[in-house]
Amino acid sequence: MTVTVVAAALPAPSIEYGLLSPMLLVFAAGVLGVLVEAFAPRRLRYPLQLALALAALVAAFVAVLLLAGTEATAVAGAVAVDGVALFLQGAILIVAVLGVVFAAERGLPAPGRARSGPGTWTAAAAQHAARRVDAFTPQAAAVPGGADEDAAARAGIATTEVFPLLLLAVGGLLLFPAANDLLTMFVALEVLSLPLYLLCGLARYRRLLSQEAALKYFLLGAFSSAFFLYGVALLYGAAGTVRLSGIGAALAGQSGDALLALLGVGMLAVGLLFKVGAVPFQAWVPDVYQGAPTPVTAFMAAATKIASIGALVRVLAVAVPALRDDWRPVLAAICIATMALGAVMAVTQTDVKRMLAYSSVAHAGFLLTGVVAADDAGTAALLFYLAVYGLGTLAAFAAVALVRAPDGSEATALADWAGLGRRSPWLAGAFALLLLSFAGIPLTSGFVAKFAVFGAAAGADAAVLVIVGVLCSAVAAFFYVRVIVMMFFTDPPAAGPSVITPAPTTAVVAVGSVATLLLGVFPQPLLDLAERAAVFVR
């Protein structure tokens, strides 16, 4: 009787649906997409899934805008709704909308628009343009290159389950940087990861390479998740709670040995730095980026990095600021190794997607300089960097998807890009602009982003990182400029690849390129927004 009375007297846990509306909208759309996939007629699945995905993402973005300025926690403090979380959620949703548009490409223009050389049309280019070309395999369960897969392709079957998988991944990405306790963060990590493991193995071309990439990503991701969970256990043992603010208060009040907490932070960092793609946890990046369908690669390279950096910053700023003097030197060493290895390895690549993959590793190092700063200026610089990097990276991979070999697969070999400026000046110009932004050339958003994080690091007594970052940026500029020289100052091959111009992918390239230029010339509004958003609720 006593137990019953006490239980009845306890307040029922409340869920603040308004504060969680961006995530709830996306998760609900993902579940509804699964039902559409299961029960809707095949001919209606594609338009229904596309409309549902875009409507949910736009509605979630509107919900983020309506929550602007909110500083609160939800679900008994498990989810933080503050400036940092809302800014990152807005950036993730913008990238997700563009990613869905990119993944929605289901056909190509008429044969007359597929150029294979200056002023000429080849039979291979015409055949390629006339055929329905999808980035995803028509039947995921079929053996690569088997009769079932060929029959599905002839029947025009489209892999529409891509859309609910993307929505579920986006839901996890929205929760990841907003998680205010370690268990919620772990759940978000798994929710965002599992759909991506599946999506990586669905490439239409080079299916075996795609499936190998998915398996590598899954195995390494499971390994890093185990480290993350072990770190959660150690931090719980040290602080007696998994709430980030509770851990921070417990560690601030401790005067003895903090070895257990330091081990926990180290284990936790493995899972987070794996998703960031930092050294020494970057081994999966080039293989997965090369093997996965390019829309999935673009989405992962942009959205996953935004969410992972956000989660890492929240843990370090809210849970373990008392151990700042201990984790900063280690993170600075990882930052230096990441910048150096990413820049040097990118120079040796002969495949465009692998080059962009190692470029992503180098940018992870540049982003970590803002994390090492460990102050409001560093957080604001990170927010700006993540927003512009996400848009630029998505547009760069979309540009790669427009250059096609005669068999319909993407022409990713650097040699195939020779003379691209003559065959398609607009595409070569847009890609060159994006590469110059990655290199940090003035009047691009990449320059402003690097200047901001380097300035924050210098102001936080991390001048060594700034020096190394500038040197690595110079090395990175070499391989970026090499591609530009090849596109504009090299003769095209006699039978080069075709350049296609489907409207959705072309729109993604255009939006990313325009944003890169505008935010390089007029960065102040976004910088001011990032500065106001650099607030953590505890």
N, C-alpha and C positions, 0 to 999 in steps of 0.2 A: 504493500500500500504506500509506503514511504517513497519507494522508487517511482511509483506512478505519479504521485503528487509532485515530486521534484521535476520529473520529466515534463509534466504539464505546465509547470511554472516557468520553464526555460523558454525564452523567446524563439520563435521559429526563424531559421536562417532566411534572410531576405536576399533576393537577387535584383540588383539595380539594372533592369533591362535597358533603360535609356543609356546608361554609361557603357553598356556592352553592345549597343546596337550595331556598330560596324561589324564586329565579329559575328554576332548572331545572324545578321542578314546574309553574310557570305556562307556561313555554315549551313543555314537553312536552304540556301540556293543549291549548295553542293548536294545535300540530301535529296532535294527535289530533282536535281539532275540525275541522280541514280535511279529514281523512280521513272523519270522520262526514258532513260536508257532501257529500263526493264519492260515498260508497258507501251510506250508510244510506237506507232508504226515506223518502220525504218526510214521511209521517205520524209517523215516529219522530224526526225531526231536532230538533224543538223541545224535547221532554222530555230527549233525550239531551244536547243542547248545554247546556241550562240546568243539568242535574245535573252535567255535567262541569265547567262553569265555576265553579259554587259550590263543588264538592268541591275543585277545584284551589286556589281562593283561600283557602278555610278551611285546607287542608293547608299552604299556604305561610305563612299567619299562625301556625300552630302551630310551623312550622319557625323562624320569626323569634323566637318566644317561647323556644324551646329554645336559640337562639344568644345569648340575652341575656347581656351581660357579656363577650362575646368581643371581643378586640382582635387582629386578625390580617389578613394579606393573602392573597389566593388568586390562582391562575393566574399565577404568577411575578410577583406584586405588582401585577397589573393591576386587581384588584378589592379594595377595602377593606371589611372587616367590622368595624365599630366601633359605638360608641354612636349616633352621628349617623345612620349608614346604616341601622342596625336600627330606630331610632325612626321614621325617615321611611318605611322599607319597611312597617312595621306600620301607619302612618297611611294609606299608599297602598292597602294591602290592605283595610282597613276601608272606605275610600271605594269601592274597586272592588267589594266585595261588595254594598254598597248600590246602586252604579251598575248592576250586573248585574240586581239585583232590579227597579230602575226600568226598565231596558231590556226586561225580560221581560214587561211588560204586553202582553197579546194580546187583551183583550176588556174589556167594560164590564158593570156590573151591570144588573139588570132595569130596564125603563123606569120603574117606579114610584119609583126612587131618584134620578132625574136631575131636579133642581129647576131651573126657569128663573126663578122669582120667588117672593116670599113666599107660600107656601101654595098655589102653582098648578103644574100640569104642562101643558106645551104639546105639540102634536103634533111639533114639531121636536125638542124635547128627548127625547120618547119614541123617535122614529125614530133619533136619534143614539145613544141608549143601547142600542137593540136591535141596532145594527150593530156588527160587529167593527171596532174602531178600533185601529190599530197606529201607533206613532210612525214606523215605517220603511216605505218604499215596498215593495209586494209583489214588485216585479220591478225590480231596480236597472238592468238593461240596457234597459228599455223607455223610449220617449220620454215625457216628462212629459205626462200628460193624454191619452195615446194609447190606441188600442183594445187594444193588448197589455197595458197597465197595468190598464185596466178589467177585462179578462178575468181577469188574475191576481188582482185584488181580489175578483171574484165567486167565484173558485175557492177563496178563503180561503188563498192562499199567504202564508206568513210568511217574512220575511227572516232566516233563522236564521244566516247567515254573520256576522251582527253579533257573535255570541258569540266565535268564534275570533279575529276582528279585535280585539275588546276585550282578550282574553287576551294577544295578541301585543303590544298597546300597553302593557298592564300589565307584561309582562316587560321591555320597554324602560324603563318608568318605574322599576322596581325597580333596574335596573342603573345608571341615569343618576346618581343621587346617590351611588352606591357606587363609581363608576369612579375608579380611582386613577392612570390615565394618560389623556392627551388623546385618543389614538386610540380607546381603549375608550369614552370619553365621547362621541366623535363617532358611533361605531357605535350606542350606546344612543340618541342623539338621533335618528338616522334610523329605528331600529326602532320607537321610540314615535311618531314623526311620521307615517310612511307609512300605518299603519292609520287614524289620525285623519283624514288627508286624505280617505280613502275614506268613512269614516263620516259626515263632515260633509255629503256630497252625497246622503244616503239618506232625506231627510225625505219623509214621505207627502204632506203638504200643502205648498203653495208650493215645489214641486220646483225650479223655475227659480231661485228665491232661494237654495235650499239648494245647488244646483250652482254658482251664482255664488260663494257663500261658500266652498265647497270649493276652487274654482279660485283665489280670492284667497289662501286659506290656503296652498295648495300653492306658488304663485308666490313669495309673500313668505317662506315657510319655506325654499324652495330658495335664495333670495337670502341669507337670514341664515345658512344652513348653509355657503354658500360663504365668507362672512366668517369663520365659525368655523374652517373648515379653513385659511384663510389665516393666521389667528391661531396655529393649531397650528404651521404651518411657521415663522413668525417666532419663536415661543418656542423651537422646536427649534434654530433658528439661533443664538439667544442663549445657550441652556443646553446644547445638545448632547444632549438627552434629552427624551422626552415624558412621563416619569414625574413626577408632581406633586412628590413629595419630592425627586427629583433636580433639578428646576427650582428648587425653593426653596433647596437647598444651593448650586447654582451661582450663583444671583443673590445669595445672602448673601455669597459669597466674592468677588464682583466689586467692584472699587473704581473702575472707569472709567464711561464713559457707558452708561446703561441704556436708550437710546432704542429699540433694537430690541426689547427685552423689553416696554417700555411700549406700543409699537405692537402687539405680539402680544397683550398683555392687552386692549387696546382692541378689536381685531378679534374676539377670543374673546368679549368681553362682548356684542357685537352678537347672536351666536347665542343666548346665555343670556338676555339681557334681552328678546329677542323672545319667547321662550317664557314669560317672566315676565309679559309684557304691559306693560312699563314704557315711558314716554315716552323717545325719540320713536319707539319700535317698537311702538306700541299700535294702529296704524291698522286692523289685521285684527280686533281684538277685538270691536267692536260688530257688524260685519257677520256674522262667523262665528258669534258667539253667537246672533244673531237668526235666521240662516238654517239652522243645523244642527238636527237632531232634538234635542228638549229633553233626553233622556237623555244624548246625546253632549255637549251643551253643559254639562250639570251635571258630567259626568265630567271634561271638559277643564278647566273652571273650578276644580275642586277638585284632582284628582290631578296635572295637569300643573304647576300652580303649586307644589305641594309638592315635586315632583321637581326642578323648575328652580331654585327657591330653594336647595334642598339642594346641587345641583351647583355653583351660583355660590358658595355659602359655602365649599365644599370647595376650589375653585380658589383663592379669595382667601386662605383660611386656611392652606393647605398649600403651594401653589405660589408665591405671590407676596407673602408677608408682608413681605419685604424692601422692596417698593415701596409699602408701606402709606401713606406720606405723599404719594405721588403719586396713587394711585387713590381714596383716601378723599374728597378735595374734589370730584372729578368725579362719583363715585357719589352724594355728598350733593346735588349740583345736579340730577342725574337724579331723585333721591328727591323733592326739592321740586317739580320740574316734574310728576312723576307724580301726587303727591297733589293738587296744585292743579288740573291739567287734569281728572283723574278726577272730582273733586268738582264742579267748575263745569259740566262737560259733562253730568253726571248730572242736574243741576237742569233742564236744557232738554229732557229726553227725555219723550216721550208714549207710549212702548212699554215695558212692564215688563221684557222681556228685554234691551232696549238699556240701560235704567236699571241693571239688575243687571250688565251688561257694563261700564259705566263705573264702577260701584261696585267691580268687580273690579280695574279699573285703579287706583282710589284705594287699595285695599287692598294692591296691589303696592307703592305708595309707602310705606305704613305698614310693610310687611314689610322694605323696604330700609333703614328706619331701624335695624333690628336688625342688618342686614348692615354698615352703616356703623360701628356700635359696635365691630366687629372684636375681640371678646373672648369669654370663656366665658359671661358674663352675657347678651350679645347673642345668642349661639348658642342658649342655653337658652330665652330668650324667643321666638326664632324658631320653635323646635320646638313649643312650646306653641301659638303663634299659628297655625302651619300646621295642626296637628291640629284645633283648634276651627273654624278658617275652612273647612277641607275639609268637615266635617260640616254646618256651617250653610249653606254655599253649595249643596251637593247637595240639602238639604231645601228650600231656597228655590226652586230650579228645579223640584223635584218638585211644590211647591205651585202653581206657575204652570201645570203640565201638567194640573191638576185643573179648571181653569176653561175651559169649552169653548163655542165659538160653535155656532150651529145646524147648520153644515155639518160639524161634527166637529173642525175645527181649533181651535187654542188661541186663546182670547180674550186677547190680550196688550196691547190698547190700554188705557191707564189709565182711560179713561171707562167701559169695560166692568166695571171693578172697583168702581164706585160701589155702595154699599149691600151689599157682599159680606158684611158682618158680620151682616146680617139674613137673608140667604139661607143662609149656612153659617157660623155663629158659630165652630165649631171650626177651620175652615180659615183664616178671617180672623184668629182669635186666634193660631194657630201662625205665620202669615206675619208678623203684627205683632211677635211675639216675636223672630223671626229678623231683622227689620229693625231692631229696637231693639238687638239684639246687634251688627249691622253698624255701627250708629251709635255704639256704645261706651257704652251706658247701664248703670249699675251693676246688679248681680245678674244679669248675663248674661256668658257666656264671652267675648264680644267686648270688654267693658270690661276684664276681667282681662288679655286678650291685649295690648290697646293699652297698658295701664298697664305691662306688663312690658317691651315693646319701647321705650316712651318712657323708662322708668326706666333701661334699659341704655344708651340713646343719651345721656341726660343724664350718666350716670356716665362716659361716654367722651368728654366735652367736645364733644358735639354738641347743645348746648342749642337752637341755632337750628332744628334739625330738629324738636325737641319742640314749640317754639312754632308752627311752621308746621303740624305735624301736628294740634295741638289746634284751630287755626283752621280747617283743612280738615275736621276731624271735625265742627265746628259747622255748616259749610256742608252737609256730607253729611247731618247730622241733619235739615236742612230738607226734603230730598226724601224721606227715609224717613218722616218724620212726615206729610208731605203725602199719601202713600199710605195711611197709617193713618187719617187724617182722612176721606179719601174712602171707605174701606171702612166706617167706623163712624158717620160723621156726615153722610152724603150719601144722599139718597133714591135707591133703585135705579131703573134705567130700566124702562119698561113691558114691554119684551121683552128682558130681559137674557140673558146667557149661562147655560148650565147648569153646575151644579157636580156633578162625578161623584166617586164614592168607591170606585174599584177597590182591592182589598186590598194589592197590592204597593206601588203608589205611595203610598197612604195610610200604609203602614208606614214608608216612607222618610221621609215628612214627620214622623211621630211620633217616630222614633228621633232624627232631627236636632234636633227641637224639645226633646225631653227632655234630650238631651246638652247643648244650649245652656244650658238652665236649670240642670242639675246642675253643670256645670263653671263656671257663674257663681257658684253658691252654695258649692260645695265644690271649688275649683280646686286645692287644695294637693297631693293625691296626684299629679295629672298634672304639676304644676309641679316637684315633687320628682323625678319620673321624667325629665322633660326636663333638669333640672339634672344628674342623674347620667349622662344620655346625651350630654351636650355634650362628647364626647371624639373627637378625630380620631387615627387611627393613621397614622403616617408611615413 
